Amino acid sequence: MRHRGAIVDVVLAVAVLAFTLPATATGLSFSVWGPQLAWAEYLVGGLTAAAMLLRRRTPWPMIIMSAVCALLTGQVVPMLLAAYSMTAVHRLPRWTFVALGLTAVYLVVDHACPYTDRLPFFSLVRAFTLVYLPALVGTWVRHYRHAIEEARATALEREEIAASRERRWIARELHDTVTHAVTVMVLSAGIIRETKDLREVYELAGNIEEKGVQALSELRQLLTVLRRDEVPSPGGLEGIMRLAEEAKATGLEVTTHIDVPQGRLPQKVAHACYRIVQEGLNNVRKHAPGSKVRIAVEVRGDELVYVGVINTSTAEACTDAEAAMEELTRVSGPPRGAIKEASEVSGGYGIAGLRERVAILGGRLMAGPTADGGFALAARLPLTPPGESRDSPSSGPKATA
């Protein structure tokens, strides 16, 4: 309820009036200093009730007026409410001394009351039970409320972090899907404008149509899994082979080396490999369309998979798988020479998205110019992402082309 605090304060003020005014009207009130004028007791009761309305701003009017009310009218209930409120609502540094002072006031009032047994032991028990104990309970309530607020703030922060990660994930998937398809279609359309061979025109037009249909299919798949904890799989290792064929169709000279045992790659790792190769080929098309490209994917041991795209404009495309893997190992290993961490290379949204994707899987992404004037984009990924069990494997035979 929006105004719950104000309603509670009003109820407490009414309770104070209910305990003080009727007692004065019926003659049941008493003062430590002897008989008092009725109007004075009414005034003190009203001021004490009004102090309850200020208890959330400052505790001192409530504390002082409750003590005065107890001494003048003999009513100790306002003092009980003040003892609880001063610790439950406020963080009073020396609340213990204030509570002991109110306890002492209670002892004086209890001893002067003509309606009690006046036994010191029982007066002391009543004082601690009705004054000091509510103040102690108030501290527990305040700590509990503070813990609840911290838990809510932490939960809200976690929700914001999760939403931010989800937005970045969607942005990466959309970028990788749309950029690749549009790049292939634009390049194919450019070739169509320059060729006069009708057969080639038909093939390139079919390629444009195929990439458009594929992009729409991947977008639908992405929208379908947004509410499920799944990874859209555009093809894994088979998809990498398709990327290589599409690159060849747009004029690139591509060699591939895929050495992955059947069923070794988890789905998330295979998806990351596909996106790395896709981004690498997109960069080659945009920045080095006449380059010779090498694609390599290899599982080494039981922990790591190496994936990379290397292009060069000064050497022949490498058809030897061992030589390709040696180059990939050099790129994927510790940074040497001009090869840098991908975070140090300004690669736009594509490189940034790949860096996040690889980091989530516990891997390492490298990007930068090579010694022969080309460019390399490579990653080293664990077969099992940190904190997760092995995903459903992505099948794919060994292939070298």
Secondary structure by P-SEA (a helix, b strand, c coil): ccaaaaaaaaaaaaaaaaacaaaaaaccbbbccccccaaaaaaaaaaaaaaaaaccccaaaaaaaaaaaaaacccaaaaaaaaaaacccccccaaaaaaaaaaaaaaaaaaacccccccaaaaaaaaaaacaaaaaaaaaaaaaaaaaaaaaaaaaaaaaaaaaaaaaaaaaaaaaaaaaaaaaaaaaaaaaaacccaaaaaaaaaaaaaaaaaaaaaaaaaaaaccccccccccaaaaaaaaaaaaaaaccbbbbbbbcccccccaaaaaaaaaaaaaaaaaaacccccbbbbbbbbbccccccccbbbbbccccccccaaaaaaaaaaaaccccccccccccccccaaaaaaaaaaaaacbbbbbbbccccbbbbbbcccccccccccccccccccccc
